[in-house]
Amino acid sequence: MGEAALSDEALMLKYRDGDADAFDLLYARHKDALFRYCLRHCRARSSAEETFQDVWMRIIGARRRYQARAKFTTWMYRIAHNRIIDGYRSDHSHRLESLDDDAPGAAPTANAADEPERRASSAEQALRLQSLLAELPAEQRDVFLLHEEAGLTLEAIAEVSGVGRETVKSRLRYALSKLRGALKDAP
Amino acid sequence: MSPRERDEQFLDNYLEGDSELSRLYRRGAEQQPEAQPGAQLDARIRAEARRAVASGARARVVHSPFARHWMVPTSLAAVCVLSLGVVLLMPEPDGEPGSVSEQPREAAQPARSDSAPRDVQGDVRSEVRGNAQGDASRLQQAPAPSSAAASVKSDTRSQQPAKSEEKRKALRSEQQDADREALQAAPRPAASLAEEAAAAAPDAPSPAAALTFRPSASKPVRDDPRAWLRHIEALLDAHRQAQASSDLRAFVRRYPDVPLPERLADLAASMNGPPP
């Protein structure tokens, strides 16, 4: 069986045991999604690159302790999530919103007036979605990205975020509601 | 359907992958080639991953899972084997290291007939012990080297469990040969005493073993300063000058406050330099 058919966990174990090629394969599988996850959170590309590199450095550094107890993606995105939280805390320009799950918060407003042709194509709508996503509270954005980029379930997102499943579900519900409403309301 | 129920329905569909929002998001990701790490960043991370593997290769050999798993049990087994080996090879505590000889106790045991039952041997030995104790002082004065204490001690030793019977037999036969030679070479008084002991207990261990000279004091003798001094004097009587000097030096080192008999004081003075 070739390495390409191996699971993420098996590849990470091989890398832990000294197979650098296994790491290359693992990296190729996840680099784009992880980079987008970092980019959507950090907004600035340089900051996203720094975060992205730091996450992989932590994975490399923790390889000896790695045990396939959980999915590799859950482990990796937990590292990324923690790194991003640290970034938020150290960066005063970004404040981690304290999310009240009972209050949906301000719906993101689209600067639609500057984009008269935004509905002309789905491509434009896709771009607009990126803009709306950036305006979501960090926790809601995080939940949405963990599902979209990492493909994590509610339970896995809860594990990554360190909160309960229902909290994750509530955050996701609010995020979807806001995004859907903003896209629908856009002229 | 209330807005809340609509949201729930939308959430369920979204989680199942049936969502226009998801498709829109993925399309946006595809449209953003810049939303990928650069080639330089890729190369940097991969190089770091390889460097980490190369630098950790040695540590991995030492701390491989197999080694980690077996390190402790193997160490314990090695310690047990070494300890057991040392205990088996170690001579029984008979004397102290130094000038005092550390003969295995088997070597000091008198020869005896292996055909005799053990209980008979024990009875006979107790009789011999009485004779030997009585003769001990005379034996010390005899020209031939002798040590009644050896035969006395051999009796107590015989009560301890035999650890390696074969080894003892081999040593015993050697001892018998040596005893026979010593007996033949011994002057008459020692030989006659041996014959008396043999006559008293024909099946007892050969008294010749009791006549075998032990060149130095055993631990019980050393623990008693007076007995040790007598032993040193016996050595002098047996013309064992070097052994007597060595023992005297050890005696002075151990009992610096015990006054020496005149004869031994002269010897101590005649030794090279002051006694340590």
Interface residues (C-beta under 8 A of the other chain):
Chain A: Y15 D17 G18 D19 A20 F23 D24 Y27 K31 D32 F35 R36 L39 R45 E49 F52 Q53 W56 M57 I60 G61 R63 R64 S122 A123 Q125 A126 L127 L129 Q130 L133 H147 E148 T153 L154 K169 L172 R173 L176 S177 L179 R180 L183
Chain B: D7 E8 F10 L11 Y14 L15 L21 S22 L24 Y25 R26 R27 G28 A29 Q31 Q32 E34 A35 Q36 P37 G38 L41 D42 R44 I45 R46 E48 A49 R50 A52 V53 G56 A57 R60
